[in-house]
Amino acid sequence: MASKKQKHKIRTQFRKKHQGRSKTGDLTREFQDQADRLDKLAPTERISGKGELTRKRTVIGAELTEDQSGGFTVLLDYDSSLCRQGRVLRVHGLSCVVETEDGSIFRCATRQLLKSLNTEQRHVVAAGDLVIFRPEGDGQGMIERIEPRYGVLSRTSRGRQHVIVTNVDQLLIIASAAEPVLKPNLIDRFLVTAEQSRITPIICINKIDLIDPADLQPLVGVYGQMGYPVYLVSAATGLGVERLRRRIVGRQSVVSGQSGVGKTSLLNAIDPDLKLRVQEVSRENQKGKHTTTTAQL
């Protein structure tokens, strides 16, 4: 008789939860009834609540894997006969949109155990995550497991990590030659983020039709000497778009840049089928409007 496969057991830390005391209906009457008891209490006896407690639990059927930051991630067990694999396209509050390999779309919630595991991240699931989920009918599902990540782009907010997108190969840093004015310092900040995240950075300067391209040669030369590729393009005229398209085809890319530089317009120029909504830059302050407000694949 074949022996049963032994499941893993991992001792892991859960999120801190506030252990609140139950409310008392009539505190005055209770105090009077127990007055003599209070007189006999030892001076050092603690009668306050315990506040926040760190909990540890044993998770059965899980394994540990090393993540990009050098730490370890708990991979939960799942029933392969009931689950499917997909990729998170976007996250909306407590639910997220997941696409399978055949193009099916599911709106999924996240398993409570995943949300309970202790993590420095603000949210458990992020756009780009490869997940194992259990379909529950009518286009709904439950995420059972998040696969190991690579190419994680994140920022820190209030001491916690806010993961913006995961599993990407390269970061398209979009700037504009004019309207709004070119900001090399902002490009440098994105380059630092890309290096920290181990994502290949690509500098793309849009709206090149609004200036003389020769004016940018000194700056392009500096970045080129540092080993960073620079693409001069115009979403309006199509200049340089085909060259950029060849660079990103077949790769997982994330687009980033300040408002108004033409990120959405450039994506529409690269792939007209996207038909993403765009807005004009304000003529008064040369600032863009927040057309894209959430991370989406």
C-alpha positions as CSV (number, residue, x, y, z in Angstrom):
1,M,0.0,0.0,0.0
2,A,1.4,3.3,-1.1
3,S,2.3,5.7,1.7
4,K,0.5,9.0,1.9
5,K,2.5,12.0,0.9
6,Q,3.7,13.9,3.9
7,K,2.6,17.6,3.9
8,H,4.9,20.3,5.0
9,K,4.4,22.2,8.2
10,I,5.8,25.7,8.6
11,R,5.7,27.9,11.6
12,T,5.0,31.4,10.4
13,Q,4.1,34.8,11.8
14,F,0.7,36.3,11.3
15,R,-0.3,39.9,11.3
16,K,-0.8,41.7,14.6
17,K,-4.4,42.0,15.7
18,H,-5.8,44.1,18.4
19,Q,-7.2,42.0,21.2
20,G,-10.0,44.2,22.5
21,R,-11.7,43.8,25.8
22,S,-15.5,43.1,25.8
23,K,-17.7,46.0,26.7
24,T,-19.4,46.2,30.0
25,G,-23.1,47.2,30.2
26,D,-23.1,48.9,33.6
27,L,-19.6,49.7,34.8
28,T,-20.7,51.6,37.9
29,R,-22.8,48.8,39.3
30,E,-20.1,46.2,38.5
31,F,-17.5,48.4,40.4
32,Q,-19.8,48.7,43.4
33,D,-20.5,44.9,43.5
34,Q,-16.8,44.1,43.3
35,A,-15.5,46.9,45.6
36,D,-14.1,44.5,48.2
37,R,-12.5,42.3,45.6
38,L,-10.6,45.4,44.2
39,D,-9.3,46.2,47.7
40,K,-7.6,42.8,47.9
41,L,-5.8,43.0,44.5
42,A,-2.1,43.0,44.7
43,P,-0.5,46.4,43.9
44,T,1.5,45.0,41.0
45,E,-1.3,43.0,39.4
46,R,-2.1,44.1,35.8
47,I,-5.7,44.6,35.0
48,S,-5.4,46.3,31.6
49,G,-5.7,44.6,28.3
50,K,-2.8,43.1,26.4
51,G,-3.1,45.4,23.4
52,E,-1.7,44.1,20.2
53,L,-0.4,40.6,20.1
54,T,1.9,39.0,17.5
55,R,0.5,35.6,16.6
56,K,2.4,32.6,15.2
57,R,0.6,29.7,13.7
58,T,1.6,26.4,12.0
59,V,0.6,26.4,8.3
60,I,0.1,22.9,6.9
61,G,0.8,22.1,3.3
62,A,3.1,25.1,2.7
63,E,6.6,25.7,1.6
64,L,9.2,28.5,1.8
65,T,10.8,30.2,-1.1
66,E,13.4,33.0,-1.3
67,D,12.1,36.3,-2.6
68,Q,13.8,39.1,-4.6
69,S,14.7,41.0,-1.4
70,G,16.5,38.0,0.1
71,G,13.7,37.2,2.5
72,F,11.4,34.2,2.4
73,T,7.8,33.9,1.2
74,V,5.3,31.3,2.3
75,L,3.7,29.4,-0.6
76,L,0.4,27.8,0.5
77,D,-0.7,24.4,-0.7
78,Y,-3.7,24.1,-3.1
79,D,-5.8,21.5,-4.8
80,S,-4.6,21.4,-8.4
81,S,-7.8,19.6,-9.6
82,L,-9.9,22.6,-8.5
83,C,-7.7,25.5,-9.2
84,R,-6.4,27.4,-12.3
85,Q,-3.5,29.7,-12.9
86,G,-3.8,33.3,-14.0
87,R,-2.3,36.8,-13.8
88,V,-3.6,39.8,-12.0
89,L,-4.5,42.6,-14.4
90,R,-5.5,45.1,-11.8
91,V,-6.6,45.4,-8.2
92,H,-9.7,47.2,-7.0
93,G,-10.1,47.4,-3.3
94,L,-10.7,44.0,-1.9
95,S,-11.0,42.3,-5.3
96,C,-8.8,41.9,-8.3
97,V,-9.2,41.1,-12.0
98,V,-7.4,37.9,-13.1
99,E,-6.9,36.7,-16.6
100,T,-6.1,33.0,-17.5
101,E,-4.0,31.7,-20.3
102,D,-7.0,31.2,-22.5
103,G,-8.1,34.8,-22.0
104,S,-10.9,34.1,-19.5
105,I,-11.5,36.9,-17.0
106,F,-12.4,36.4,-13.3
107,R,-13.0,38.8,-10.5
108,C,-11.3,37.3,-7.5
109,A,-11.2,37.8,-3.7
110,T,-8.2,36.8,-1.7
111,R,-8.1,33.8,0.7
112,Q,-8.2,35.0,4.3
113,L,-5.1,33.0,5.2
114,L,-3.1,34.9,2.6
115,K,-4.2,38.2,4.1
116,S,-3.4,37.1,7.6
117,L,0.3,36.2,6.9
118,N,2.6,38.8,8.4
119,T,4.1,41.0,5.7
120,E,5.5,44.5,5.3
121,Q,3.4,45.1,2.2
122,R,0.2,47.3,2.3
123,H,-1.6,44.9,0.1
124,V,-1.2,41.2,-0.5
125,V,-2.0,41.0,-4.2
126,A,-0.6,43.4,-6.8
127,A,-0.9,43.9,-10.6
128,G,1.3,41.5,-12.4
129,D,1.1,38.7,-9.8
130,L,0.9,35.1,-11.0
131,V,-1.7,33.5,-8.9
132,I,-3.4,30.2,-8.3
133,F,-7.2,30.7,-7.9
134,R,-10.3,28.5,-7.4
135,P,-13.2,29.4,-9.8
136,E,-16.5,29.7,-8.0
137,G,-18.9,30.2,-10.9
138,D,-20.3,33.3,-12.6
139,G,-16.9,34.7,-13.3
140,Q,-15.9,34.8,-9.6
141,G,-13.0,33.2,-7.9
142,M,-10.8,32.9,-4.8
143,I,-7.0,33.4,-4.9
144,E,-5.4,30.5,-3.0
145,R,-1.7,31.2,-3.6
146,I,0.6,33.9,-5.0
147,E,3.6,32.5,-7.0
148,P,7.1,33.8,-6.4
149,R,7.7,37.3,-7.8
150,Y,10.5,38.8,-9.8
151,G,10.9,42.4,-11.2
152,V,9.0,44.0,-8.4
153,L,8.4,47.8,-8.6
154,S,7.4,49.3,-5.3
155,R,7.5,52.4,-3.1
156,T,7.4,52.9,0.6
157,S,4.4,54.6,2.2
158,R,4.2,55.2,6.0
159,G,6.9,52.6,6.7
160,R,5.2,49.9,4.6
161,Q,6.0,48.6,1.1
162,H,3.4,49.5,-1.5
163,V,3.9,47.1,-4.4
164,I,2.9,48.8,-7.7
165,V,3.5,46.0,-10.2
166,T,5.3,42.6,-10.2
167,N,7.0,40.2,-12.7
168,V,8.2,42.8,-15.2
169,D,11.4,42.8,-17.2
170,Q,11.9,46.5,-18.0
171,L,10.9,49.9,-16.9
172,L,10.0,52.5,-19.5
173,I,10.8,55.9,-18.0
174,I,8.7,58.3,-20.0
175,A,9.7,62.0,-20.0
176,S,8.7,64.9,-22.3
177,A,11.0,67.2,-24.2
178,A,8.5,70.0,-23.5
179,E,5.0,70.6,-22.1
180,P,5.8,69.8,-19.4
181,V,9.5,70.7,-19.3
182,L,12.1,67.9,-19.2
183,K,13.2,67.0,-15.6
184,P,16.5,65.0,-15.6
185,N,16.3,64.8,-11.8
186,L,13.0,62.9,-12.0
187,I,14.6,60.5,-14.6
188,D,17.4,59.9,-12.2
189,R,15.0,59.0,-9.4
190,F,13.3,56.4,-11.7
191,L,16.8,55.0,-12.7
192,V,17.6,54.5,-9.0
193,T,14.3,52.7,-8.4
194,A,14.9,50.5,-11.4
195,E,18.3,49.5,-10.2
196,Q,17.0,48.8,-6.7
197,S,14.2,46.6,-8.2
198,R,16.6,44.8,-10.6
199,I,14.5,45.9,-13.6
200,T,16.1,47.0,-16.8
201,P,15.5,50.8,-17.3
202,I,14.8,52.4,-20.7
203,I,14.6,56.2,-21.0
204,C,12.0,57.4,-23.5
205,I,11.7,61.2,-24.2
206,N,8.4,61.9,-25.8
207,K,7.2,65.1,-27.7
208,I,10.5,65.4,-29.5
209,D,8.6,67.2,-32.3
210,L,8.2,70.3,-30.0
211,I,11.9,71.1,-29.9
212,D,15.1,70.8,-31.9
213,P,16.4,67.2,-31.1
214,A,20.0,68.5,-31.2
215,D,19.3,70.3,-28.0
216,L,19.0,67.0,-26.2
217,Q,22.2,65.4,-27.5
218,P,24.4,66.4,-24.4
219,L,21.8,64.8,-22.0
220,V,21.4,61.7,-24.2
221,G,25.1,61.3,-24.4
222,V,25.5,61.3,-20.6
223,Y,22.9,58.6,-20.1
224,G,24.4,56.6,-23.0
225,Q,27.8,56.7,-21.4
226,M,26.2,55.3,-18.3
227,G,24.8,52.4,-20.3
228,Y,21.1,53.5,-20.4
229,P,19.3,53.3,-23.7
230,V,17.5,56.5,-24.7
231,Y,14.7,56.7,-27.3
232,L,13.6,60.0,-28.7
233,V,10.0,59.7,-29.9
234,S,6.8,61.6,-30.7
235,A,3.4,60.0,-30.1
236,A,1.8,62.8,-32.2
237,T,3.9,62.3,-35.4
238,G,5.0,58.6,-34.9
239,L,8.7,59.5,-35.0
240,G,10.7,56.7,-33.3
241,V,7.6,54.7,-32.3
242,E,8.4,51.7,-34.4
243,R,11.9,51.5,-33.0
244,L,10.5,51.6,-29.5
245,R,7.9,49.0,-30.3
246,R,10.6,46.6,-31.4
247,R,12.4,47.1,-28.1
248,I,9.3,46.2,-25.9
249,V,7.8,43.4,-28.0
250,G,7.9,40.0,-26.2
251,R,8.9,41.6,-22.9
252,Q,7.0,42.5,-19.8
253,S,7.3,46.3,-19.5
254,V,6.0,48.8,-17.0
255,V,5.5,52.5,-18.0
256,S,6.2,55.3,-15.5
257,G,6.6,59.0,-15.6
258,Q,5.1,62.3,-14.4
259,S,1.6,63.4,-15.5
260,G,1.3,65.0,-18.9
261,V,4.4,63.5,-20.5
262,G,2.2,61.4,-22.8
263,K,2.4,57.9,-21.4
264,T,-1.1,57.0,-22.5
265,S,-0.7,58.6,-25.9
266,L,2.5,56.8,-26.5
267,L,0.9,53.4,-25.6
268,N,-1.9,54.2,-28.0
269,A,0.7,54.9,-30.7
270,I,2.5,51.7,-30.0
271,D,-0.7,49.7,-30.0
272,P,-3.7,51.5,-31.5
273,D,-6.1,48.7,-30.4
274,L,-5.7,49.8,-26.8
275,K,-7.7,53.0,-27.3
276,L,-6.8,54.4,-23.9
277,R,-8.4,57.7,-22.7
278,V,-6.0,60.7,-22.9
279,Q,-6.2,64.3,-21.7
280,E,-4.5,67.5,-22.7
281,V,-1.8,69.3,-20.7
282,S,-3.1,72.4,-18.9
283,R,-2.1,75.5,-20.9
284,E,-2.0,77.6,-17.7
285,N,0.6,75.6,-15.6
286,Q,1.9,73.1,-18.1
287,K,0.9,70.2,-15.8
288,G,-0.8,67.0,-16.8
289,K,-4.0,65.6,-15.5
290,H,-4.1,62.2,-13.8
291,T,-5.7,60.1,-16.6
292,T,-4.2,56.8,-15.4
293,T,-4.9,56.4,-11.7
294,T,-4.3,52.7,-11.1
295,A,-1.7,50.0,-12.0
296,Q,-3.1,47.9,-14.9
297,L,-1.7,45.4,-17.3
